[in-house]
């Protein structure tokens, strides 16, 4: 098996697993449906092509939270294109200044094709919504012969420099990882985030199980410990006076 890792960073991200009418929320980390949708778009898979989507949806998914970001709320208005009538006010949530490392595990040939597609995508990637472009190219690389947790444990810390400075006294940081539950994992959470179809007329998702773990990652911004300086000789300002009096 191999693992394809992605760096998901940008001014704004929005990873919604549910939407009720005019309220569009975001999860605290990228969703599987959002990342698989990005990969499908890079490959040029059309929204209604459910058969072409199946191999991508079967990939095992995980995400590491390198920089959690800040949740923002925005209000948006719109008007009907034909009648000009005002549409209902919508409430939308975003993650600002967040950085994640997402990973998918599968067959080497499939992941190599996805990696190539991300380098020359048919449709441009976005971070959950079209209004959220990535700040950098999203592909990091393919890790051959590794599983999901091994790859997420070896990828360098991708957080911004200003964020890493807060942890400069720590040589190693513990980063949360959310990944699909295996047969040995207990007490998983359930999320309706397994993509079945991205067709506009009948988008469908099923349930998947998620567990939370941590991985230890070296901190490149850790403060350098300096060698102990030689002891400074004790200075007595009255020593000279004592010598003269003697």
N, C-alpha and C positions, 0 to 999 in steps of 0.2 A: 504493500500500500504506500501511497504518497500523500503529502499534505500541501495544499496551496495556501499561502498566507497573504493577507491583504492589509494595507494600512488605510484606515478610514479616518480622515481628519479634514476639518474644514471649519469655516466660521459658524455654520449652522448645520445641524443634522436633525432628522425626524424619522423615527422608526416606530410607526404605529402598528400595533397588533389588533386594534379595534377602533372603530369610529362610529359614533352615534349622532346621526343627523348633522348638525353644524359644529359639533365638538370633535376636534381631531387631536388626539393625545399622542404622546411618544413614550416608548419604553426607555429605560435607563441605559440600554445597550442595543446594538444592531440586532435585528431579527433575522431569522433564517430566510423568511419569505423575501425580505428586502435585499439580502445579499444574493440569494439565488436569482432574484429578478435582475440584479445588476449583471450577473454572469450571463444570464440568458440574453439580455440586451446586447452585451459585448459580442456574443456569438451570432447575433442577428436573428434569434428565434422570435417568431411573431407571437403576439399575445394569445391567439387562439390555438396555437400548435401544442396541444397537451401531450402528445406522444414525444415530441422532442424535449419537452420539459422534464419528463420522468427521470432520465438518468441524472440530471442535475439535482432534482428534488431528493433523490436517494442518497446523495452525498451526506456524510456525517458532518455536523456543523458545530463550531465552538467560537467563542469570542473572548478576548482578554481586554479588560478595562485598564488602559494605560493612563488615561486622564479623564475623569468622569464628567467634566464640564459643568455647566450651570443650566438649569431648566428655565426657559423663557416662555412667556405667553404673549400672543399677538392676536389682535382683532382685525378681521378683513371684511371689506365690503365689495360687492359686485353688482353689476346691472345686467339685465337680460339683453343679449345681443340684438334681438329683433324688436321687442316691445319697449326696451329702455327702462323697464320696471325694476326697482331696487330688489335685490335678493336679500334673504335673511342674513343678519350679521353672523359671521362664523368666528369661532374661537379655535386657535391653533397653537400647539405647543412645540417647542424646539429645544435641542441641546446646543448650547453655545460653547465654543472652544473645547470640544471633547476630542479625544483621540482613542481609537480602538485598534486592536489587531484581530481581525476575523480570520477563520481558517476553515477549510473544507477538506475532508479526507475521502479518498477514493482511489480508483485505478490510475496508474501513472499516465496512460495514454490520454485519458479523459482530462486529467488535470493539466497535462502539457498543452493540450488544445485550448483550454480555458486561459492558461497563462499567456499564450500567444494572442488570443482574442483580446485580452485586456491591454496588450501593448498596441493593438491596432483595432479598436472596437468599432463594430458596425454602428451601434448607437452609443452616445457618450454616457459614462457612468454618472450617477448622482447618489447622494447620501440619504436615501429614503424618499425624498420628494424632488421633483425637477428643479425647484427653487434652491436646492442645496448642493451645489457642485463641490467636488473634492478640491482641497488646496494643493494636492500633489498627486502624481500617478499612484494608483491604488495597489498595483501588484508589488509584492515584496520578493517572492520567489517560490520555488517548489522544493520541498524537503522529501527526498526519496528514502524509502525504508524506515520512515518514522510514523508514529501514530499522532493523533490530534494533540494530546497533552505534551508529548515530547517536543513537537514543533512549537507550540505556544510557550513552552518553557525555555526554548533556545533562542527565539527571536529577540533581538535587543530591545530595550525599553524605548518606545517611540514617542514618549511625552515631550512636550515643548521644553526648551531649555529653561525658561522662566519658571515652569512648574517643577522641574527636577531640582531646582535650587532649594526648594522648601525641604528637601530630604538630603541635603548635602552632608549631614552627619551620619547617614546610613549608607554603608557599602552595598547592602542588598535590600531591595524592596519586595514586599509581598503583594502581588497583583491578583485581583479576583479573576477567575475564569468561569464562564457559563458554557456548559457543553451538554450535548444530548446524552441522556442517561444510558449506561450500559447495563448488562445483566447483573453486575455486582454492585451497582449503585443503589442506595436506599434513600427513601424520603424525597423523591424528586418533585419538583414543581411541574405544573401542567400549563401549557400555553397553546392557544389556537394559532399556530404559526407554521404548520407544515403545508407548503404550497401544493395544490392540486391543479389549479387552473388560474391563469392570469387574464382570461378572456374578459373584456369589459362588460359583457352582458351577464356573465355568471362567474364571477371570481369565487373560488372555493379554497378553503383551507381546512385541514384536519388538526387534531390535537397532537402534540409531541411533548415528551418529558425532558426536563432540564434540571441539572444539578449544578451546584456552585462549589468550586474548589479554589485553591490559591497556588501560585507558582512563585518561586524565588528567582528574581532577575537582578543581575549586577547593576549598580547605579553608576553610570559614567561620570556623574557630576559630584560624586562623593569627595569630601574634603581630603586633601593629601596630608597624611600625618607626617610632620617634620621630625627629623632626628632631634634628640634632646640636645639643647645647646649646652656648651661647657659652662660650668658654674662661674659666676662673676665673683672675683675676689672681694672679700669684705673690706669696705673702706671706712676707716676711723679718722674723722677730721681732726681729732685731738692728738693723734699719734706723734705728729711733728713737734708739738709743744712739749709733750712728755719727754722726747729725746733731748731737746734743748735744756730743759730743766735738770735733766740728769747730768 
